[in-house]
Amino acid sequence: MFKALSSARFTALPTRVHAHHRALSVSATLNAAKNQFIVIARDYQDPEALTRRLDVRPKHLVEARELKKSGKLQIGGALLTDHSETGKMIGSIMIFSAENAEEVRQLVEKDYYVTGKVWEHYQILPFRSADLS
């Protein structure tokens, strides 16, 4: 399902999603001519993983905000073990707007969570948001 961030850093389905969807109202910057992709990233599980995540998190969020402004990132957030006070961050989920999975892969590979060894592996999946208007 997932591949390690070594030689094969990501998995992606080869199917291209056609852009016959309408932009989400919460994302006015979404270019409807582009395709959507979900990225599911899982953190390393070693004892220092959370420390690395917290160390690079401010830079990661600055970059995420820039991607949001550009319309490439629609939404993102942490995967949790649960919603309790003892719940831990174990990964991330993001929705991107891009021409293809390779464009998304290039964006993810530059992310501080990849270069800072926070995400151990990730998956890129074609996605189409439903028109809920």
matplotlib code that plots the C-alpha trace (Angstrom):
import matplotlib.pyplot as plt

x = [0.0, 2.7, 6.3, 9.2, 10.8, 13.9, 14.3, 10.6, 9.3, 5.6, 2.8, 0.3, -2.4, -1.8, -5.4, -5.9, -8.9, -10.9, -11.8, -15.5, -16.0, -16.9, -14.6, -15.4, -16.9, -14.2, -11.5, -12.0, -8.5, -9.0, -8.4, -11.2, -9.2, -6.8, -7.1, -7.4, -5.2, -5.3, -1.9, -1.9, 1.5, 2.5, 5.1, 8.2, 7.5, 10.9, 11.2, 12.5, 9.8, 7.6, 10.5, 11.5, 7.9, 7.7, 11.1, 10.3, 6.5, 6.8, 8.6, 6.2, 3.2, 4.7, 5.2, 1.7, 0.2, 2.1, 0.8, -2.7, -2.4, -1.2, -4.3, -2.1, -3.1, -6.7, -6.6, -4.3, -4.0, -2.6, -3.7, -4.2, -4.4, -7.5, -9.1, -8.2, -5.7, -3.2, -3.8, -0.7, 0.1, 0.9, 0.8, -0.9, -3.6, -3.7, -5.7, -3.8, -4.9, -2.4, -2.0, -0.8, 0.5, 4.1, 3.5, 2.1, 5.1, 7.5, 5.7, 5.7, 9.3, 10.3, 8.2, 10.1, 8.3, 10.1, 13.5, 13.2, 12.5, 9.0, 7.0, 8.3, 6.1, 3.2, 0.6, -0.9, -4.4, -6.6, -9.6, -12.7, -14.6, -18.4, -20.5, -22.4, -24.0]
y = [0.0, 2.5, 2.6, 3.7, 7.1, 5.6, 4.9, 4.6, 7.6, 7.5, 5.5, 6.9, 5.4, 6.0, 7.0, 10.6, 12.3, 14.5, 17.9, 17.7, 18.9, 22.3, 24.0, 23.7, 26.9, 26.9, 27.0, 30.1, 29.8, 26.3, 26.2, 23.9, 23.0, 21.1, 17.6, 16.9, 14.5, 13.3, 12.7, 10.3, 10.6, 8.4, 9.5, 7.6, 5.7, 6.0, 7.7, 10.9, 11.2, 13.6, 15.8, 16.1, 16.9, 19.7, 21.1, 21.6, 22.3, 26.1, 26.0, 23.3, 25.5, 28.5, 26.5, 25.0, 28.5, 29.6, 26.5, 27.3, 30.9, 29.6, 27.3, 24.2, 23.0, 23.0, 21.6, 19.7, 18.5, 15.9, 12.3, 11.5, 8.3, 9.7, 13.0, 12.6, 14.7, 11.9, 11.5, 11.6, 12.9, 10.0, 11.4, 14.0, 14.2, 16.9, 17.6, 19.2, 20.7, 19.9, 18.8, 15.3, 13.1, 13.9, 17.6, 16.7, 14.3, 17.1, 19.4, 16.7, 15.8, 19.4, 19.6, 20.0, 16.9, 14.8, 16.5, 16.6, 12.8, 13.3, 11.4, 7.9, 7.2, 8.7, 7.8, 10.0, 9.2, 10.8, 12.4, 14.3, 16.4, 16.1, 19.1, 19.6, 22.9]
z = [0.0, 1.0, -0.1, 1.9, 1.2, -0.1, -3.8, -4.5, -2.5, -3.4, -4.9, -7.3, -9.3, -13.1, -13.7, -14.5, -12.9, -15.4, -14.1, -14.4, -10.9, -9.5, -7.1, -3.4, -2.0, 0.7, -1.9, -4.1, -5.5, -6.9, -10.6, -11.9, -15.0, -12.7, -11.2, -7.4, -5.5, -1.9, -0.3, 2.7, 4.6, 7.5, 10.1, 11.1, 14.4, 16.1, 19.5, 17.9, 15.3, 17.2, 18.1, 14.4, 13.4, 16.0, 15.0, 11.4, 11.8, 11.7, 8.3, 7.0, 7.9, 6.2, 3.0, 3.3, 3.6, 0.4, -1.4, -0.2, -1.5, -4.9, -5.2, -5.3, -1.7, -0.9, 2.7, 4.9, 8.4, 10.9, 11.2, 14.9, 16.9, 18.4, 19.6, 23.2, 25.0, 24.7, 21.0, 18.9, 15.4, 13.2, 9.7, 7.4, 4.8, 2.1, -1.0, -3.9, -7.2, -9.9, -13.5, -12.5, -9.7, -10.7, -10.0, -6.5, -5.9, -6.6, -4.2, -1.5, -2.0, -1.2, 2.0, 5.2, 6.6, 3.9, 4.1, 7.9, 8.1, 9.5, 6.8, 6.3, 3.3, 1.4, -1.2, -3.9, -5.1, -7.7, -6.1, -7.3, -4.8, -4.9, -5.8, -2.6, -3.5]

ax = plt.figure().add_subplot(projection="3d")
ax.plot(x, y, z, "-o")
ax.set_aspect("equal")
plt.show()
